[in-house]
Amino acid sequence: MEIPLILTVTLTYMRVAIIGAGFGGLAIAYKLANKGMDVTVFESDKQPGGLAIGFKEVKWDWSIEKHYHHWFTSDWSVRNLAKEIGHKVIVIRPKTSTLIDGQIKQLDSPLSLLLFDKLPLLDRLRMAAVLTYLKLTPYWQPLERITAEKFIKKYMGATSWKVLWEPLFKGKFDKYLDEISAAWFWARIKKRTTSLCYPEGGFLKFAENLTKSIKEKGGKFLFNTPVHSIIKINNVFHIKTADKNYEFDRVICTLPSPLFVNITRNLPKKYVIEILNLKGIGAVNMVLSLKKQFLTDGTYWLNINKAEHPFLAVVEHTNFMDKVNYNNQHLLYIGNYVDHSHEYFKFSEDQMFYEFYDSLKKINPDFNEKWVTKKNLFKAYFAQPIYNLNYSHKLPDFKTPIEGLFLCNIQQVYPWDRGTNYAVENGEKVAELVLNS
């Protein structure tokens, strides 16, 4: 009788450190933990979420993000991840408008653009044709050789640029306006949908559920634990925190490039110069809790001409998600992208509120201080990459010059704009690289 040969397979568990518990880091941790890797996530904050981190007042059932967030229905990487862990996603078509000459104009569909009477009919038709082309074409590479300003002026007309697009670009990018490539503009049009998505309970709840799923698969989290240094010695990575040294076989850093360079030892000088030359701007957001509805026409997102007002957007979150989830408070974001040197980074909550007050009164003359029950001010120094001409030639690789060390951050989602969907998409790509290494 023949005795069957029994093979015993011994699995070797790779020790992997992930620095940052934003959605990129969480996506990496989830995928690697699913594959049996020994995963440890370091996070300087007390909660997961990164730029999408949320906060919750005592009487609220749901959290809200410190910096406004939503998904498009085309954001399948993050939507599929939510589905995989059983987190419900709400899909709604809110109203998006633009403030022009003191009037709120709904501009969130082809028909509303065609009816936009601030532009001549020919310009409206040209704009509709160009936006349709950008929506349909998959070819963005030629567009990174021309600025968005030149592209829009050439194909939509100088009037379209002056009236509609220049105020939005100027408000968002300010001194970098004339550097932004048309590839960035393509990406914004390509993936934009009229219906939007939001995770039930808020992004913080989703991040917490994702963290729970990772822990159930053996992943470990060290919150309130900033990483002080990363150094590779004899093929082992040493991660130092304030009070301990950890050893790993692979390390993935999801921090912004300047922070990554600051904590990583022995990076080649040429590499450091290249990634530090990549530009970015910060965000300053005020969130007001109000007794009354501010945008009474039901607009969720209101684009603002920043030449006339000191902010870029007014976003009434509770015109998107039901105010019943927030103790019937009306929640209003007043948003800005600003350079790192901007004075707003030094403002207090009261200073910022009174900086905005007169402009808020112009948008809604009935608004007054008595409406406000709470003011929150949030600042992020690394919130928006500057995608200038031929950015694909400057795009940092996920693999760094130090073997086994990977970088996965906001400046690598190109040509797409920053967002949790692309953090998840890139995180999954990096997880594959780690597994294949």
N, C-alpha and C positions, 0 to 999 in steps of 0.2 A: 504494500500500500504506500502510495506516494504522500509524503508529508508536505503540505503547502508551505511556501516560504513567506514568512511574515516580516514585513518591512516596518521598522519603527522610525518615524520621522520626528526629528527634534526641531522645533521652531526657534529661530533666533530672533529675539525681540529687539528692535532698534529703539534706542532711547532718543526721543525727539523733543526738543524744546521749541515752543512757539511763543514769540514775544509780541504781546498785544492780543486782547480779546475782543477786537472789533469783528465785523462779520467775515472778513478775510481770514483772520486767525481762527475763528470758530469753524468755518468751513473746512479749513485744513485739519484741525483737530478732529472734527467729526469723521472725515474720510479716513484719516490714519488710524483712529481708534477702532473704526469698523474693520480695518485690516489687521488688528491685533498689535499695533505698535504701542510702545510705552510712551505716552504723550503727557507732557506737562506744559500748561499755559501760564505764562507770567503776565500779570496785568497790574499797572500802577494804580488804577482806579478801584473802587470798591465793588463795581458792577461791570458786567459785560456790555458791549454795544459799540464802543469806539465813537466815531463821529455821529452815530445814530443813538447814542446813549440817551436814556429817558429819565424823567423825574416824575414824582407823583405826590400831590398834596394829600393831606390826611383824609379828606372826605371823598376823594376821587376813587372810582372803581378801576379806571384805566390810567396808565401813565401817558405822558406826551414827551416828544423828543425835545432836547435842548435846541436842536437846529432842525427846522422843518424837514420832514421826510415823507415820501410815499413811493409806491412802485407804479410803473406802467404795466398794462396787461401783457406787454411783450417781454417783461423781465422774468424769463422762464427759469434762469438759474436759481434765483432766490425763491421763486414760487414753488419750484419742484422740491427744494430743500424743505420748505414749510410743509408741503404735502407729505414728504417722507417721514417727518417727525409728528405728523398729525395736528399741525397748528392751522387753525382756520384763517383764511384770507378773505376779506370783504372787498367786493368789486362794486364801484359806484362811478357814475358819470357826474362829476361836479362841474361848476361853472368857472371858467377861466376868462379873465377880462384884462383890459389895459386902460390905464388912465391917460387920456390924451386931451389937452386943452381944457382940463378941469372936468371932463366927461368920462364916465366909465363905459367903455365899449367892449361888448363880448366878442372876443376874437379867438375862438377855439374850434372852428370848423371851416371847411372850404366855403360854405354858404355865407357865414358871418364875415369872412374876408372879402368875398365878392360884394357884399353890401356895405363895406367900410367906406363911407363917403368922404373921408379925409384924403383919399387918393383918387386920381383920375381913373376912369374905367379901364383904359389901356394898361396902366400900371398894375391894377388889380388882376387883370387877366394874365399879365406877364408873371406876376408873383404867384398866382395859382398854378401856372404851368411849371415854374421852377420848383416850387415846393412838391408838386406831384413827381417831378423827375427825381428829386432828392429822396423822396419816400420810396421810390421803386428801384433806383440803381444800387447795386452792391459795390460799385467801384468808387472807393473813396481816395485811393492813392493819388490820382492826378490832382485832387483838390487840395492836397497838403502843400502844393507848390504855389498856391495863390492865397492871399489873405481873404478872410470872409468879407471885409469891406469892399475890396476890389471885385470880388465875385458878385456880391449883391448889387453893387452899382452897375456892373456890366450887364447882368441878366435880368434884374428886377427894376432897374432904373434908379437914378440919383434921388428922385423924390421919395421912392419907397424907403431908401436907406435913411434919408434925412428925417422923414416923418415917423417911421415905425421902428426901424432896426437900430439906427445909431444911438438913440437914447438908452436902449436896452443893453447894447454892447458897452457903451460908455459907463453906464451904471454898474455893470458887473466887473469890467476889466480895467476901467479908468486909463491909466498911462500905458497899459499893455494893449489897448484897443487895436492899434494898427499892426500888432504882431500875430493876432489870432488867425489860424489857418481856416480855410473853408472846409477842411476835413472835420474840424470840431463842429461847425455849423451843420454839416451833413449828418453827423451822429445824433445831434439834438433833434433834427427833423425825422431821421430814419426810425428811431425807436419810440418817438412820442406817440401816445394814444390819447384819445379823448376820455376814455374810461380809466380810472386809477384804482390802485389796490392799496389795502392797508391791513396789517396783521391784527387780528382781534386782540384787544387788550393793550396794543401799542408795541413798538419795536423792542422796548425793554422786556416785556413779557415773552416775546418771541426769542430774544437772546437768552433769557433765563431758561426757557424750555429747551433750547438747543444745548445750553450748558449742561442741563440735567441729562439729556440724551448722551452727551459725551462722557459724563461721569458714570453713567450706567454701563458704558462700554470700557470702563477702566481708566478714562482720562482724568488727569488731576489739574486743579486750578489753584494758583497762588495769587489771590487778589491783594490789593494794597501792597504790592511787591514790585517796586521799580527795579529794573536791571541796571546795574552800574557799569558792567563791562562784559564783553565777550572776547575770549582769546582761545586760540587753538594751540595745544601743546601735545606733541607726540600723537597726533591723530585723534585727540580727545578735546572736545569743546568744554571750556570752563566758563560757567556763567556765575558772576558774582553779584549778590544783592547786598543790602546793608549789613546783614549779619551771617551770611552763609555762602558757601561755594558749592555749585552743582556741576555734575559732569554729564555730557551728552555725546551721542554719535553724530547727530544732525541738529542744525539750528535753522529756524525760519523766523526772520524778523519782519514784522508788518508795520513798524513805526515809520514816520516820515523820514526821508533821506537824511536831513541834517541830524536828527536824533540817532539814526542808525550809525552814521559816521562817528558821532560823538562817543558811542559806547563800544565800538568795534576796534580792536587792536590789529595792527599789521595789514591794514588794507593798502594796496598799492596807491601811491600818490596820484598817478594819472587817473585812476578809477574814481578816487575821492573828488578830484577837481571836476570830472565829467558829471557826476551826479549832483554835486553842489551847484553846478551851473544851471541846472533845471530850475525854472521859476515857478513860484506859486504865491497865492494870496490867502488871507485869512477871512474869517467870518465873525461878525458880531451880531447877535440876535437878541432882541428883547421879546419876552412873552408876557402879555398882559392878560390877567383874568378880569373879565368885565361882567357887570350886571346886565348889560344890554348888548344886543347884536350891533356890530359896527358896520359891516357891509350889508345893508338892509335889502339889497337886490338879490342876495343869496350867493354872491360871488365867493368862491373859495380862495382863488389865487388872483391877486391884482398886481400886474406889472406896473411899475412906477417910472416916470421919467425923472431920473435922479438929478438932472440939471435944475429941476424946479423943486425938488424935495430932497431931504438928507437921507433917504433910504431907497432901496432898490425894489422891495416888494412888501406888500401887506397881505398876509395869508391868514384867513379866518378858519382855523382848524375845525371849529364846530359848525361851519357851513359844509363840511366834508364828513366828519364823524359826529354822531348825535351828542348834543351837550349833556344828555342824561348820564352819560358815562363819566362826566366831570362835575357832578353835583350841580348840574344846570348852569354852570359858568360858561360864558362865551370866551373862547381862547383865541387870542390874536397875536400872531407873530409880526414883528417889524424887522425885516431882514436886510442885511448889508454884507457885501463882500468888500473888504478893504485891505490895503497894503499893510504889511507887518508894522510899519512905522506910524500908522495912522493914530491920531489922538484918541479915537474911540476905544482903543484897547486900554486906555487909562481912565475912562469914564466910570463913574459909579452908576447904580441903577437910577437914582433921581436925576443925575446930570443927563443921562441918556434920554430919560422920559421927557424932560423939559426941552431937550434938543429937538425932539420929534413932535412936541405937543402942537405947535401952530400948524404944522403940515397935516397932522391928523385931523385938526379942526377944519381945514380946507376940504378934506375928503368927505368928512361927515360933520357938518356945522353943529349938530346937536351934541357931539361928543364933549364930555368934560371930565374933570378929575374925579368927580363923585362916582363915575361908572367903575372906576378901577378898585378892585379888592386886593390885588396882589401884583407886584412887578418882579419879574425874574430877568436877569441879564446873563448871557452866556457868550463866551469868547473861545474861538479856536484859531490858532495861528496857522495851521496847515489844513485848508479846507477846499481849495480849488487849484488844480494845476494850470499852468499857462501852456497851452498847446500851440506853439508857434510853428513857423514854416519847417517842413521836412522833419517833423518831430520823430517820425519812425526811425530816422538815422541816429537819434540820440536816446532812444528808448532803452532804459536799463534792462539787462537780461535778468531773469529770475535767479539764475546761477551767478553768484558773485565770484571774484577771482580766488577766493578761499574755498577749496573743495569741501563740500558738505554744508556750506553756509548759503542760505537762500534769502532773497529779498522779495517781498510781495507787498507793495504799498500803492497809494492813490495815484502816483505818477506813472504807473505801468498799465493803467486800464485803457490806454489809447487804442483806437481812435474814439472810444466811448468816453462820455463824461463821467465824473466821479459819481458813485452811488453804491448802495449795498449789493445790488444785483451783480455788478462787475467785480466787487470785492469777493463775492462768493465764487463767481466764474473763475477769476484768477487764482483764488485759493485752491480750487479743485485741480487746476492745472499744476500748481506747485506741489500739491500732495502727490500727484502722479509722478512728478520728477523725483521726489523723495523716495517713493516706493521703487522706482526703476533704478535708483542709485544704490 
